[in-house]
Amino acid sequence: MIARINLLLLAVLVVCALSLVTSRHQARKLFVDLEREQSHSRAYEVEFGQLQIEQSTWAMPARIEKIGREQLHMQLPGTGRIEVLERTSR
């Protein structure tokens, strides 16, 4: 009878030990995954900042005017050809 109880307690102990090892392994694996994803997040934030700077550079009025003049052969209209319209309210 005592031997049966000892075997049962030994089996419970082994199951608990295996459960503990499994849960710790899973926790470590999830922590590594979290660290990796946080690293990716930081890299994406840096890339986003660089893209914002690049976008503002591409959209600079002086750059757009230069491309219009040099590549598209555009020029500013003479002062006699400019009309200012007033906006009418509805």
Phi and psi in degrees as GROMACS dihedral restraints (atoms count N, CA, C in turn):
[ dihedral_restraints ]
;  ai    aj    ak    al  type     phi  dphi    fc
    3     4     5     6     1   -65.8    20    10
    4     5     6     7     1   -35.3    20    10
    6     7     8     9     1   -64.3    20    10
    7     8     9    10     1   -39.6    20    10
    9    10    11    12     1   -64.2    20    10
   10    11    12    13     1   -42.6    20    10
   12    13    14    15     1   -64.7    20    10
   13    14    15    16     1   -42.1    20    10
   15    16    17    18     1   -61.5    20    10
   16    17    18    19     1   -42.7    20    10
   18    19    20    21     1   -64.6    20    10
   19    20    21    22     1   -40.7    20    10
   21    22    23    24     1   -64.4    20    10
   22    23    24    25     1   -45.1    20    10
   24    25    26    27     1   -64.2    20    10
   25    26    27    28     1   -37.3    20    10
   27    28    29    30     1   -63.6    20    10
   28    29    30    31     1   -42.1    20    10
   30    31    32    33     1   -65.0    20    10
   31    32    33    34     1   -42.4    20    10
   33    34    35    36     1   -63.4    20    10
   34    35    36    37     1   -41.8    20    10
   36    37    38    39     1   -62.2    20    10
   37    38    39    40     1   -43.2    20    10
   39    40    41    42     1   -64.1    20    10
   40    41    42    43     1   -43.4    20    10
   42    43    44    45     1   -62.7    20    10
   43    44    45    46     1   -43.3    20    10
   45    46    47    48     1   -64.0    20    10
   46    47    48    49     1   -41.8    20    10
   48    49    50    51     1   -63.8    20    10
   49    50    51    52     1   -44.1    20    10
   51    52    53    54     1   -64.3    20    10
   52    53    54    55     1   -38.3    20    10
   54    55    56    57     1   -63.9    20    10
   55    56    57    58     1   -42.0    20    10
   57    58    59    60     1   -63.2    20    10
   58    59    60    61     1   -46.3    20    10
   60    61    62    63     1   -61.3    20    10
   61    62    63    64     1   -43.4    20    10
   63    64    65    66     1   -63.8    20    10
   64    65    66    67     1   -44.8    20    10
   66    67    68    69     1   -67.2    20    10
   67    68    69    70     1   -38.1    20    10
   69    70    71    72     1   -66.4    20    10
   70    71    72    73     1   -41.2    20    10
   72    73    74    75     1   -61.9    20    10
   73    74    75    76     1   -44.0    20    10
   75    76    77    78     1   -64.8    20    10
   76    77    78    79     1   -39.4    20    10
   78    79    80    81     1   -64.0    20    10
   79    80    81    82     1   -42.7    20    10
   81    82    83    84     1   -65.2    20    10
   82    83    84    85     1   -41.1    20    10
   84    85    86    87     1   -63.5    20    10
   85    86    87    88     1   -43.3    20    10
   87    88    89    90     1   -65.6    20    10
   88    89    90    91     1   -35.6    20    10
   90    91    92    93     1   -65.5    20    10
   91    92    93    94     1   -41.9    20    10
   93    94    95    96     1   -62.8    20    10
   94    95    96    97     1   -42.8    20    10
   96    97    98    99     1   -62.1    20    10
   97    98    99   100     1   -42.0    20    10
   99   100   101   102     1   -61.6    20    10
  100   101   102   103     1   -46.4    20    10
  102   103   104   105     1   -60.4    20    10
  103   104   105   106     1   -41.5    20    10
  105   106   107   108     1   -64.5    20    10
  106   107   108   109     1   -43.3    20    10
  108   109   110   111     1   -68.8    20    10
  109   110   111   112     1   -35.8    20    10
  111   112   113   114     1   -65.3    20    10
  112   113   114   115     1   -37.5    20    10
  114   115   116   117     1   -63.6    20    10
  115   116   117   118     1   -42.9    20    10
  117   118   119   120     1   -62.0    20    10
  118   119   120   121     1   -41.0    20    10
  120   121   122   123     1   -60.8    20    10
  121   122   123   124     1   -44.4    20    10
  123   124   125   126     1   -63.0    20    10
  124   125   126   127     1   -40.4    20    10
  126   127   128   129     1   -64.3    20    10
  127   128   129   130     1   -39.6    20    10
  129   130   131   132     1   -67.0    20    10
  130   131   132   133     1   -35.9    20    10
  132   133   134   135     1   -64.6    20    10
  133   134   135   136     1   -41.6    20    10
  135   136   137   138     1   -63.6    20    10
  136   137   138   139     1   -45.7    20    10
  138   139   140   141     1   -62.3    20    10
  139   140   141   142     1   -40.1    20    10
  141   142   143   144     1   -61.6    20    10
  142   143   144   145     1   -43.1    20    10
  144   145   146   147     1   -61.5    20    10
  145   146   147   148     1   -42.4    20    10
  147   148   149   150     1   -64.7    20    10
  148   149   150   151     1   -39.3    20    10
  150   151   152   153     1   -67.3    20    10
  151   152   153   154     1   -35.6    20    10
  153   154   155   156     1   -64.2    20    10
  154   155   156   157     1   -41.7    20    10
  156   157   158   159     1   -63.6    20    10
  157   158   159   160     1   -44.3    20    10
  159   160   161   162     1   -62.1    20    10
  160   161   162   163     1   -41.8    20    10
  162   163   164   165     1   -63.1    20    10
  163   164   165   166     1   -42.8    20    10
  165   166   167   168     1   -66.7    20    10
  166   167   168   169     1   -32.4    20    10
  168   169   170   171     1   -67.6    20    10
  169   170   171   172     1   -44.8    20    10
  171   172   173   174     1   -65.6    20    10
  172   173   174   175     1   -28.4    20    10
  174   175   176   177     1   -96.6    20    10
  175   176   177   178     1    10.4    20    10
  177   178   179   180     1   -64.2    20    10
  178   179   180   181     1   132.4    20    10
  180   181   182   183     1   -56.7    20    10
  181   182   183   184     1   -38.9    20    10
  183   184   185   186     1   -63.5    20    10
  184   185   186   187     1   -38.7    20    10
  186   187   188   189     1   -66.8    20    10
  187   188   189   190     1   -43.2    20    10
  189   190   191   192     1   -64.3    20    10
  190   191   192   193     1   -40.5    20    10
  192   193   194   195     1   -64.5    20    10
  193   194   195   196     1   -40.8    20    10
  195   196   197   198     1   -63.0    20    10
  196   197   198   199     1   -44.3    20    10
  198   199   200   201     1   -63.7    20    10
  199   200   201   202     1   -41.5    20    10
  201   202   203   204     1   -60.2    20    10
  202   203   204   205     1   -43.5    20    10
  204   205   206   207     1   -69.7    20    10
  205   206   207   208     1   -49.6    20    10
  207   208   209   210     1   -81.4    20    10
  208   209   210   211     1   -46.2    20    10
  210   211   212   213     1   -90.5    20    10
  211   212   213   214     1   -35.1    20    10
  213   214   215   216     1  -102.3    20    10
  214   215   216   217     1    -1.6    20    10
  216   217   218   219     1    54.3    20    10
  217   218   219   220     1    42.3    20    10
  219   220   221   222     1   -92.9    20    10
  220   221   222   223     1   157.4    20    10
  222   223   224   225     1  -145.3    20    10
  223   224   225   226     1   157.6    20    10
  225   226   227   228     1   -68.4    20    10
  226   227   228   229     1   141.6    20    10
  228   229   230   231     1   -71.6    20    10
  229   230   231   232     1   153.7    20    10
  231   232   233   234     1   -66.5    20    10
  232   233   234   235     1   161.5    20    10
  234   235   236   237     1   -63.6    20    10
  235   236   237   238     1   -27.5    20    10
  237   238   239   240     1   -72.2    20    10
  238   239   240   241     1   -17.1    20    10
  240   241   242   243     1   -98.4    20    10
  241   242   243   244     1     2.2    20    10
  243   244   245   246     1   -97.1    20    10
  244   245   246   247     1   128.3    20    10
  246   247   248   249     1  -120.3    20    10
  247   248   249   250     1   134.3    20    10
  249   250   251   252     1  -104.0    20    10
  250   251   252   253     1   123.3    20    10
  252   253   254   255     1  -105.3    20    10
  253   254   255   256     1   138.9    20    10
  255   256   257   258     1   -90.8    20    10
  256   257   258   259     1   143.5    20    10
  258   259   260   261     1   -82.2    20    10
  259   260   261   262     1   131.6    20    10
  261   262   263   264     1   -94.3    20    10
  262   263   264   265     1   141.1    20    10
  264   265   266   267     1   -83.7    20    10
  265   266   267   268     1   153.9    20    10
